[in-house]
Amino acid sequence: MVLVGVPTPDMKLELPLLDIFGRGGSLKSSWYGDCLPARDFPMLVAQYKQGNLDLDAFVSERITIDQVEEAFEKMHEGKVLRSVVEIQSVKEL
């Protein structure tokens, strides 16, 4: 079993350990996917550019920096999954 996500401090897990040991199972946590940005981000960008990773499907909306608070409100209300903040570079200004 892999526990995915970050639990709240009060969350507990009860397991019948005999079942885990009897079946040869294991328990592992995954802290934010155990990502190593220096290793994983270049690989993920390459997969995206090759069309093998559809990241666009995870973006609910594109916003500007001044819309961040509104985006958090929408997220808490369950209206959006993920907002991407688009920031202009100095060259574009």
C-alpha positions as CSV (number, residue, x, y, z in Angstrom):
1,M,0.0,0.0,0.0
2,V,1.3,3.5,-0.8
3,L,-0.2,6.4,1.1
4,V,-0.4,9.3,-1.3
5,G,-1.0,12.9,-0.1
6,V,-0.3,14.7,3.1
7,P,-2.4,13.8,6.1
8,T,-3.6,16.3,8.7
9,P,-1.8,16.0,12.1
10,D,-4.8,14.2,13.6
11,M,-5.2,11.5,11.0
12,K,-4.7,7.9,12.1
13,L,-4.4,4.6,10.2
14,E,-5.4,1.3,11.7
15,L,-4.3,-1.9,9.9
16,P,-4.5,-5.6,10.7
17,L,-0.8,-6.2,10.7
18,L,-1.2,-9.9,10.4
19,D,-2.8,-9.5,7.0
20,I,0.2,-7.3,5.8
21,F,2.8,-9.7,7.1
22,G,0.9,-12.8,6.0
23,R,0.5,-11.6,2.4
24,G,4.0,-10.2,2.1
25,G,2.8,-6.7,1.8
26,S,4.4,-3.4,2.7
27,L,3.4,0.1,3.6
28,K,5.1,3.2,2.1
29,S,4.3,6.9,2.2
30,S,4.8,9.2,-0.7
31,W,5.5,12.8,0.3
32,Y,4.3,14.9,-2.7
33,G,5.2,12.0,-5.0
34,D,8.8,11.9,-3.7
35,C,9.7,14.2,-6.6
36,L,13.3,15.3,-7.1
37,P,12.9,18.5,-9.1
38,A,16.5,18.6,-10.5
39,R,16.0,15.1,-11.9
40,D,12.3,14.9,-12.6
41,F,11.3,18.4,-14.0
42,P,13.5,18.1,-17.1
43,M,12.2,14.6,-17.8
44,L,8.6,15.8,-17.3
45,V,9.1,18.8,-19.6
46,A,10.6,16.6,-22.3
47,Q,7.7,14.2,-22.0
48,Y,5.3,17.1,-22.3
49,K,7.1,18.5,-25.4
50,Q,7.0,15.1,-27.0
51,G,3.2,14.9,-26.5
52,N,3.5,12.0,-24.0
53,L,2.2,13.9,-21.0
54,D,-1.0,15.9,-21.1
55,L,-0.4,18.5,-18.5
56,D,-3.0,20.9,-20.1
57,A,-5.8,18.6,-18.8
58,F,-4.9,19.5,-15.2
59,V,-5.2,23.3,-15.8
60,S,-8.6,24.7,-15.0
61,E,-7.7,28.3,-15.8
62,R,-4.9,30.7,-16.6
63,I,-4.7,33.8,-14.4
64,T,-2.6,36.8,-13.7
65,I,-0.8,37.4,-10.5
66,D,-3.5,39.8,-9.2
67,Q,-6.1,37.0,-9.5
68,V,-4.4,34.6,-7.1
69,E,-6.6,35.3,-4.1
70,E,-9.7,34.8,-6.2
71,A,-8.2,31.6,-7.6
72,F,-7.7,30.2,-4.1
73,E,-11.3,31.0,-3.2
74,K,-12.5,29.1,-6.3
75,M,-10.2,26.2,-5.4
76,H,-11.6,26.0,-1.8
77,E,-15.1,26.1,-3.3
78,G,-14.3,23.2,-5.6
79,K,-14.8,25.3,-8.7
80,V,-11.3,24.8,-10.2
81,L,-8.7,22.1,-9.9
82,R,-5.6,24.1,-10.7
83,S,-4.9,27.6,-11.8
84,V,-1.7,28.6,-13.6
85,V,-0.3,32.0,-13.0
86,E,1.0,33.5,-16.2
87,I,3.7,36.1,-15.5
88,Q,5.1,38.4,-18.2
89,S,8.9,38.4,-18.5
90,V,10.8,41.7,-18.4
91,K,11.5,41.4,-22.1
92,E,7.7,41.3,-22.9
93,L,7.1,44.5,-20.9
